[in-house]
Amino acid sequence: MIDNTNEIIVGLDIGTTKICAIVGKRNENNKIEILGMGRADSVGVDKNEGVVNVEQTVNAIRKAVDEAEGKSGVKIKSVYVGIAGQHIKSSQHTGIITRQNMDETIKTQDVQRLIDDMFKLQVDPGEQIINVLPQEFNVDNSRGIRDPRGIIGTRLAASFHVITAKVNAVKVLKRCVEDAGLIYAGITLEPLASSASVLSEEEMDAGVALVDIGGGTTDVAIFKDGIIRHTGVFGYGGNIVTEDIKEGLGVMTKHAEMLKLNFGCAMAGSVDRNQNVTIKGMKWKEASEISLYNLSLIIQARMEDIIGSVKSQIINSGFDHKKLIAGIVLTGGGAQLKHLKQLFEYHLGIGTRIGYPLEYIANSDLEVFKNPSYSTGIGLIKKGFEDPDRVVSNKNLLFADAQLQQEKIDAEEKVVHILEPIQETKVEPKKGMKFWESILNTTKKVFEGEEDTNL
């Protein structure tokens, strides 16, 4: 792993409800120090297809990034992006290679060969592989090996969890990031990012199901023995609860969302039947009394639908409650409902907790991050630091450094301006002039950001 505590990484969570940019720096204890955050409403992203309106999404990204820059004092250039949606699929595959020299130990290059082969798998038309996750390795007759490096053997095999997405969805997502003036550093499946920020190694080893309830979708990721075993997604989350409240109680969308967040409860039996709240009416409509018991009945009914889908995912994965020793961890914006934990435990008979993205961040006392809706953004930062292929560079700079960079650019532009009249004359340049122009052009490209930015 690259060790650079001065490196700054930005996670960009492009969801169906919000777009959030979080700026993080790793400290000397290998924890993430959050420098700032910005968010904007997401109106151009669909739960099924991903980004459907490029212009609206680009504007929202710029707004979130501008706010994050202002709060963090960092000039943001590159971001790690999350991807989600019903177009995401996962499958299990096995790869095998035969090594030529059985006297040498298995090395990282051998494991990488297996992973690279997985990216060559044939997938459905219009889809591409975005993540290849090794599960277990077999070396000759030895099975169930987590890390084969250092072992001597001829035949190396592995099982993989392969995640695919629609090619167009990935391309449009990348285009939005680049149109917003940012470098697309990498992509991660959002439930994997959320897992990185809220699950402990002990939980993933014992067996745990992460349920990330977003605005438009709910994602499930199951871990056992420290290995990803199953991922799944279904197309409803917190937004459909808001829609049910709107239709069931006859209120506007903004009032439905406010009722859900401020008074919502997932277990109607715990709510006083006589407790009401007044909703201000429009100019032509009087204020109305809303029964909190009726509100909770609507919420409970929809959350029970979500629980039923989660149960199906767990059954289909082959990991029942006996294998999920660490139980269920709920995260995402939809996990904020009062008594949701108890409702999951009641219907599934599995211990449940709410997952907050606090374990891996240094300044966990910040109130804003005591909220499961930021799990994905912080997880993207953690995944960015774990990315072995990233290039350590100051693409994301503290403004003090960015200003120095700008001063260099301004100085270079002055030099170019001074040289322009000389270049416009008819006089043949001296031989040494081509060398100087080459150096000048190269320097200009560097300062204008045209240098190689492949990560």
Secondary structure as the mmCIF struct_conf table of DSSP 4:
data_model
#
loop_
_struct_conf.conf_type_id
_struct_conf.id
_struct_conf.beg_label_comp_id
_struct_conf.beg_label_asym_id
_struct_conf.beg_label_seq_id
_struct_conf.end_label_comp_id
_struct_conf.end_label_asym_id
_struct_conf.end_label_seq_id
TURN_TY1_P TURN_TY1_P1 THR A 5 ASN A 6
STRN STRN1 ILE A 8 ILE A 14
BEND BEND1 THR A 16 THR A 17
STRN STRN2 LYS A 18 ARG A 26
TURN_TY1_P TURN_TY1_P2 GLU A 28 ASN A 29
BEND BEND2 ASN A 30 ASN A 30
HELX_LH_PP_P HELX_LH_PP_P1 LYS A 31 LYS A 31
STRN STRN3 ILE A 32 ASP A 41
BEND BEND3 GLY A 44 GLY A 44
STRN STRN4 VAL A 45 ASP A 46
TURN_TY1_P TURN_TY1_P3 LYS A 47 GLU A 49
STRN STRN5 GLY A 50 VAL A 51
HELX_RH_AL_P HELX_RH_AL_P1 VAL A 54 SER A 72
TURN_TY1_P TURN_TY1_P4 GLY A 73 GLY A 73
STRN STRN6 VAL A 74 LYS A 75
STRN STRN7 SER A 78 ILE A 83
BEND BEND4 GLY A 85 GLY A 85
TURN_TY1_P TURN_TY1_P5 GLN A 86 HIS A 87
STRN STRN8 LYS A 89 THR A 98
BEND BEND5 GLN A 100 GLN A 100
TURN_TY1_P TURN_TY1_P6 MET A 102 ASP A 103
BEND BEND6 GLU A 104 GLU A 104
STRN STRN9 THR A 105 THR A 105
HELX_LH_PP_P HELX_LH_PP_P2 ILE A 106 ILE A 106
HELX_RH_AL_P HELX_RH_AL_P2 THR A 108 MET A 118
TURN_TY1_P TURN_TY1_P7 PHE A 119 LYS A 120
TURN_TY1_P TURN_TY1_P8 PRO A 125 GLY A 126
STRN STRN10 GLU A 127 VAL A 139
TURN_TY1_P TURN_TY1_P9 ASP A 140 ASN A 141
STRN STRN11 SER A 142 ILE A 145
BEND BEND7 ARG A 146 ARG A 146
TURN_TY1_P TURN_TY1_P10 ARG A 149 GLY A 150
STRN STRN12 ILE A 152 ILE A 152
BEND BEND8 THR A 154 THR A 154
STRN STRN13 ARG A 155 LYS A 166
HELX_RH_AL_P HELX_RH_AL_P3 VAL A 167 ASP A 179
TURN_TY1_P TURN_TY1_P11 ALA A 180 GLY A 181
STRN STRN14 ILE A 183 LEU A 189
HELX_RH_AL_P HELX_RH_AL_P4 GLU A 190 VAL A 198
HELX_RH_AL_P HELX_RH_AL_P5 GLU A 201 ALA A 206
STRN STRN15 VAL A 208 ILE A 213
BEND BEND9 GLY A 215 GLY A 216
STRN STRN16 THR A 218 LYS A 224
TURN_TY1_P TURN_TY1_P12 ASP A 225 GLY A 226
STRN STRN17 ILE A 227 PHE A 234
BEND BEND10 GLY A 235 GLY A 235
BEND BEND11 GLY A 237 GLY A 237
HELX_RH_AL_P HELX_RH_AL_P6 GLY A 238 LEU A 249
TURN_TY1_P TURN_TY1_P13 GLY A 250 GLY A 250
HELX_RH_AL_P HELX_RH_AL_P7 THR A 253 PHE A 263
STRN STRN18 CYS A 265 CYS A 265
BEND BEND12 ALA A 266 ALA A 266
HELX_RH_3T_P HELX_RH_3T_P1 ALA A 268 SER A 270
BEND BEND13 VAL A 271 VAL A 271
TURN_TY1_P TURN_TY1_P14 ARG A 273 ASN A 274
STRN STRN19 ASN A 276 ILE A 279
TURN_TY1_P TURN_TY1_P15 LYS A 283 TRP A 284
BEND BEND14 LYS A 285 LYS A 285
STRN STRN20 SER A 288 SER A 291
HELX_RH_AL_P HELX_RH_AL_P8 LEU A 292 SER A 317
TURN_TY1_P TURN_TY1_P16 GLY A 318 GLY A 318
TURN_TY1_P TURN_TY1_P17 HIS A 321 LYS A 323
TURN_TY1_P TURN_TY1_P18 ILE A 325 ALA A 326
STRN STRN21 ILE A 328 THR A 331
BEND BEND15 GLY A 332 GLY A 332
HELX_RH_3T_P HELX_RH_3T_P2 GLY A 333 GLN A 336
BEND BEND16 LEU A 337 LEU A 337
STRN STRN22 LYS A 338 LYS A 338
TURN_TY1_P TURN_TY1_P19 HIS A 339 HIS A 339
HELX_RH_AL_P HELX_RH_AL_P9 LEU A 340 LEU A 348
BEND BEND17 ILE A 350 ILE A 350
STRN STRN23 THR A 352 ILE A 354
TURN_TY1_P TURN_TY1_P20 PRO A 357 TYR A 360
STRN STRN24 ILE A 361 ILE A 361
TURN_TY1_P TURN_TY1_P21 ALA A 362 ASP A 365
HELX_RH_3T_P HELX_RH_3T_P3 GLU A 367 PHE A 369
BEND BEND18 LYS A 370 ASN A 371
HELX_RH_3T_P HELX_RH_3T_P4 PRO A 372 TYR A 374
HELX_RH_AL_P HELX_RH_AL_P10 SER A 375 GLU A 386
TURN_TY1_P TURN_TY1_P22 PRO A 388 ASP A 389
BEND BEND19 LYS A 395 ASN A 396
STRN STRN25 LEU A 397 LEU A 398
HELX_RH_AL_P HELX_RH_AL_P11 PHE A 399 GLU A 424
BEND BEND20 THR A 425 VAL A 427
HELX_LH_PP_P HELX_LH_PP_P3 GLU A 428 LYS A 430
HELX_RH_AL_P HELX_RH_AL_P12 LYS A 431 PHE A 447
TURN_TY1_P TURN_TY1_P23 GLU A 448 GLY A 449
BEND BEND21 GLU A 451 GLU A 451
#
